[in-house]
C-alpha cells in the first residue's frame, strides 16, 4: 500500500462527492421521487464521512491532524475547512429532502460552489509542493479538478434516468471527461523526465477516453443503458492515474 493512501481516498471520494453537486446544480433531476431526492445527499454524506475519517489517519495519529489544523495556510487545513462547510450544506440538503420532501435548488448551487472549491483546494495543496517536481507541475491542478469533475459527473449520472439521452448533460460530461484524459496524458512527459513509469497514465488515458466514447454510443443505443459502464470506467481511470501520482510524492 502506498504511504499516501489516506490522501488518495480523501481526494477520490471527497472530490467525487463535491463535484457531483456541481452537476446537480447545473442539471436538476426531473420530477424526482422522494427516494431519488434523498439518495444524492445521502451518498455524498457517506463518501465525505469515509474520506474525512481516512484523512485523519494521514499523519499516523488523529491528534496530529488537529495540530496541523492550527496552521491556516496549510493545504490540509484549507481542505478540512472547505470539506466541513460542504458537508454542512449537504447535511441540510439531506434533511430538507428526507424530512420536508423538498429539493431546494439554491442548496444544490451553493453545494456545487463549495464542492468545486474543495477540488481547487486539493489541487493547490499539491501544486505548492515545490520540492517535488511531479507534484508542483502546473498540469497537476487541472488533473485534480477535471478528474474530480469527471468522477462527480459519473456519480451524479447514477441518479438520473438515462442521463446520456439528455444532450446538455452528455456533452458537459463528455467535455470534462476528455479534458481529464488529456491531463493524464500531459503527465506522461513529466513522469518520463523524472525517470518514473508512465504506464499508469497511458492506461488511465485510454480507460477514461473509452468512457467518453461510451457516452456518445449511449445516446444512440436504446437497448442498453451505459450509465454504470461509464461510471466504472471513469472511476477506474481516475483511480489508476491518482494512485500513480500518490506513489511518487
Secondary structure as UniProt FT lines:
FT   TURN            3..4
FT   HELIX           5..26
FT   HELIX           34..56
FT   TURN            57..59
FT   HELIX           62..68
FT   TURN            69..70
FT   TURN            72..73
FT   HELIX           75..98
FT   HELIX           105..127
FT   TURN            130..131
FT   HELIX           133..136
FT   HELIX           139..157
FT   TURN            158..159
FT   HELIX           163..165
FT   HELIX           167..193
FT   TURN            194..195
FT   HELIX           199..218
FT   TURN            219..220
FT   HELIX           227..246
FT   TURN            247..248
//
